[in-house]
Amino acid sequence: MTEDIKIYELKRVDLKGATVIDGFPSVGLVSSIAANYLINMLKMEQIGIMDSMYFPTVSLVRDGIPQNPVRIYASERIGDENSSDRVVVFISSATIRGFGSRSSGTEV
């Protein structure tokens, strides 16, 4: 299945050493809620999307703008000049059956 997942870069960002957070919906939606909180609080920018024939044909509309069901966000560098990292969040607005962090992590 991972060979059928495509990642499209909307903005090229150096992600070397970044911390990656899986914000896909799960039981209780805790991961999605926490991921959305981080995206908002860190003012993260959308840098890419993921697409696959296995993903549902749905779209989230936020502020009148349609969004892809699986989005990738990145923060600015966090920390001081000696130690700074980025946070990257993969988030989905829909539950995707048979797709989880293992298959997406293999692709990334």
MIKOL-864781 format. One record per residue: x, y, z of N, C-alpha, C in turn; residue in one letter. Coordinates in steps of 0.02 Angstrom, whole numbers, plus 50000, padded with zeros to 5 digits. Each point is the difference from the previous one (the first is absolute). Example, Ala and Ser with C-alpha at 12.3 -4.5 7.8 and 13.67 -1.06 7.14 Angstrom:
BEGIN
<atom <50660,49716,50390>,<49955,50059,50000>,<50045,50060,50000>,a>
<atom <49982,50053,49964>,<50042,50059,50003>,<49961,50055,50037>,s>
***
This chain:
BEGIN
<atom <50041,49940,50000>,<49959,50060,50000>,<50043,50063,50000>,m>
<atom <50058,49998,50032>,<50040,50061,50005>,<50023,50025,49932>,t>
<atom <50007,49955,49952>,<50020,50023,49933>,<49944,50039,49966>,e>
<atom <49939,49996,50025>,<49944,50037,49972>,<49988,50067,50035>,d>
<atom <50043,50018,50047>,<49994,50063,50036>,<50047,50050,49968>,i>
<atom <49974,50058,49983>,<50039,50053,49970>,<50005,50059,50049>,k>
<atom <50060,50028,50005>,<50010,50060,50041>,<50015,50057,49952>,i>
<atom <49961,50054,50006>,<50009,50059,49959>,<50025,50058,50044>,y>
<atom <50057,50027,49982>,<50027,50057,50037>,<49968,50064,49976>,e>
<atom <49973,50038,50046>,<49974,50066,49984>,<50054,50053,50012>,l>
<atom <50045,49984,50046>,<50056,50045,50016>,<50059,49956,50021>,k>
<atom <50058,50013,49972>,<50060,49961,50018>,<50028,50027,50065>,r>
<atom <50008,49953,50049>,<50024,50018,50067>,<50051,49947,50020>,v>
<atom <50055,50021,50031>,<50049,49953,50025>,<49973,49967,50064>,d>
<atom <49985,49936,49996>,<49970,49964,50057>,<50050,49954,50035>,l>
<atom <50064,50007,49984>,<50050,49957,50031>,<50000,50010,50075>,k>
<atom <49993,49945,50037>,<49999,50003,50072>,<49934,50021,50031>,g>
<atom <49948,50009,49959>,<49935,50023,50026>,<49966,49945,50041>,a>
<atom <49958,50022,50045>,<49957,49955,50039>,<49935,49994,49962>,t>
<atom <49980,49938,49984>,<49939,49987,49961>,<49945,49976,50046>,v>
<atom <49941,50030,49994>,<49943,49982,50041>,<49945,49974,49955>,i>
<atom <49973,49941,50019>,<49946,49968,49963>,<49934,50025,50029>,d>
<atom <49963,50040,49961>,<49937,50028,50023>,<49940,49968,49967>,g>
<atom <50006,49936,49979>,<49944,49966,49968>,<49948,49982,50053>,f>
<atom <49935,50004,49982>,<49947,49984,50049>,<50007,49929,50028>,p>
<atom <49989,49995,50064>,<50001,49935,50033>,<49944,49999,50051>,s>
<atom <49999,49949,50042>,<49949,49995,50051>,<50001,50062,50044>,v>
<atom <49943,50032,50007>,<49995,50060,50041>,<50024,50064,49967>,g>
<atom <50028,49995,49941>,<50025,50057,49962>,<50053,50041,50036>,l>
<atom <50033,49971,50049>,<50051,50036,50039>,<50056,50023,49955>,v>
<atom <50025,49957,49955>,<50056,50019,49957>,<49981,50058,49954>,s>
<atom <49939,50000,49974>,<49978,50054,49955>,<49992,50066,50039>,s>
<atom <49973,49997,50060>,<49991,50060,50040>,<50067,50029,50019>,i>
<atom <50047,49958,50023>,<50066,50023,50019>,<50038,50029,49940>,a>
<atom <49994,49967,49942>,<50034,50023,49940>,<49973,50068,49978>,a>
<atom <49934,50009,50001>,<49971,50064,49982>,<50021,50055,50049>,n>
<atom <50004,49983,50063>,<50023,50048,50051>,<50071,50023,49984>,y>
<atom <50045,49953,49985>,<50069,50018,49984>,<50004,50042,49937>,l>
<atom <49962,49982,49949>,<49999,50038,49937>,<49980,50073,50013>,i>
<atom <49949,50009,50041>,<49976,50068,50015>,<50047,50038,50046>,n>
<atom <50023,49968,50054>,<50042,50035,50049>,<50069,50017,49972>,m>
<atom <50028,49956,49958>,<50066,50012,49972>,<49996,50038,49933>,l>
<atom <49938,50017,49980>,<49989,50035,49937>,<50036,49965,49942>,k>
<atom <49988,49935,49997>,<50033,49959,49949>,<49972,50015,49930>,m>
<atom <50043,49991,49951>,<49982,50013,49931>,<49992,49934,49963>,e>
<atom <49948,49996,49958>,<49990,49939,49961>,<50055,49997,49947>,q>
<atom <50037,49943,49999>,<50055,49993,49953>,<49988,49944,49949>,i>
<atom <49947,49961,50010>,<49988,49945,49953>,<49934,49965,50012>,g>
<atom <49986,49955,49955>,<49940,49957,50006>,<50020,49930,49981>,i>
<atom <49960,49953,50022>,<50007,49930,49980>,<49936,49981,49964>,m>
<atom <50007,49958,49949>,<49942,49978,49962>,<50008,49927,49982>,d>
<atom <49945,49966,49995>,<50000,49929,49981>,<49930,49981,49977>,s>
<atom <49997,49950,49958>,<49935,49975,49978>,<49962,49968,50058>,m>
<atom <50035,49985,50055>,<49969,49970,50058>,<49968,50051,50047>,y>
<atom <50016,50064,49991>,<49972,50052,50042>,<49929,50016,49978>,f>
<atom <49957,50019,50047>,<49931,50017,49982>,<49999,50065,49958>,p>
<atom <49950,50005,49957>,<49993,50060,49959>,<49958,50051,50038>,t>
<atom <50032,50029,50050>,<49969,50052,50041>,<50047,50059,50005>,v>
<atom <49973,50056,50020>,<50041,50059,50010>,<49973,50038,50060>,s>
<atom <50046,50027,50038>,<49982,50044,50056>,<50001,50071,49973>,l>
<atom <49948,50038,50014>,<49998,50070,49978>,<50009,50043,50063>,v>
<atom <50054,50039,50001>,<50015,50043,50057>,<50008,50071,49974>,r>
<atom <49961,50046,50028>,<50001,50071,49978>,<49987,50006,49924>,d>
<atom <49956,49957,49975>,<49981,50003,49930>,<50051,49970,49952>,g>
<atom <50053,49968,50026>,<50052,49971,49958>,<50000,49925,50010>,i>
<atom <49991,49961,49945>,<50002,49927,50006>,<50071,49976,50015>,p>
<atom <50005,49949,50042>,<50064,49972,50019>,<50002,49926,49986>,q>
<atom <50058,49976,49982>,<50011,49929,49987>,<49988,49961,50065>,n>
<atom <49974,49938,49996>,<49987,49962,50062>,<50063,49985,50040>,p>
<atom <50058,49993,49968>,<50062,49986,50037>,<50050,50056,49985>,v>
<atom <50018,50037,50053>,<50043,50059,49992>,<50063,49993,50042>,r>
<atom <50052,50035,49979>,<50064,49999,50036>,<50017,50072,50018>,i>
<atom <50014,50011,50064>,<50017,50067,50025>,<50070,49999,50031>,y>
<atom <50034,50057,49998>,<50066,50006,50032>,<50003,50066,50038>,a>
<atom <50035,49998,50056>,<50010,50061,50039>,<50064,50034,49977>,s>
<atom <50009,50061,50023>,<50065,50033,49993>,<50047,49963,50047>,e>
<atom <50064,50013,49994>,<50048,49970,50046>,<49985,50022,50071>,r>
<atom <50001,49952,50047>,<49985,50013,50070>,<50064,49989,50040>,i>
<atom <50017,50045,50043>,<50060,49993,50041>,<50046,50058,49991>,g>
<atom <50061,49992,50025>,<50050,50053,49993>,<50048,49984,49943>,d>
<atom <50050,50042,49991>,<50046,49991,49944>,<50042,49936,50005>,e>
<atom <50009,49974,50061>,<50039,49939,50010>,<49959,49937,49990>,n>
<atom <49936,50004,50012>,<49957,49942,49995>,<49931,50021,49975>,s>
<atom <49988,49990,49936>,<49934,50018,49974>,<49974,49944,49955>,s>
<atom <49938,49985,50007>,<49968,49947,49961>,<49933,50026,49974>,d>
<atom <49974,49964,49953>,<49932,50012,49975>,<49954,49946,50026>,r>
<atom <49936,50016,50001>,<49949,49951,50014>,<49959,49992,49936>,v>
<atom <49988,49939,49980>,<49961,49985,49940>,<49940,49959,50022>,v>
<atom <49940,50019,49976>,<49939,49965,50019>,<49965,49975,49937>,v>
<atom <49985,49936,49999>,<49957,49970,49949>,<49931,49996,50031>,f>
<atom <49950,50026,49966>,<49933,50002,50028>,<49949,49982,49947>,i>
<atom <49946,49968,50021>,<49946,49982,49955>,<49934,50022,50028>,s>
<atom <49957,50023,49956>,<49933,50020,50021>,<49950,49943,49993>,s>
<atom <50024,49943,49978>,<49956,49942,49990>,<50035,49937,50025>,a>
<atom <49962,49953,50025>,<50028,49935,50019>,<50013,49961,49937>,t>
<atom <50060,49973,49995>,<50020,49963,49941>,<50012,49928,50021>,i>
<atom <49956,49956,49979>,<50004,49930,50020>,<50061,49967,49970>,r>
<atom <50033,49959,50041>,<50058,49964,49976>,<50062,50043,49991>,g>
<atom <49996,50062,50023>,<50057,50045,49991>,<50017,50029,50067>,f>
<atom <50062,49992,50020>,<50020,50027,50064>,<50071,50023,49998>,g>
<atom <50028,50012,50058>,<50067,50029,50003>,<50053,49953,49973>,s>
<atom <49989,49935,50003>,<50051,49954,49972>,<50006,50007,49925>,r>
<atom <49944,50000,49965>,<50004,50004,49927>,<50021,50069,49977>,s>
<atom <49978,50053,50033>,<50020,50067,49980>,<50073,50012,50019>,s>
<atom <50021,49974,50056>,<50069,50009,50021>,<50049,49966,49954>,g>
<atom <49981,49944,49972>,<50043,49965,49953>,<50010,50042,49937>,t>
<atom <49947,50033,49978>,<50004,50041,49939>,<50043,50061,50011>,e>
<atom <49992,50032,50058>,<50036,50061,50014>,<50073,49985,50011>,v>
***
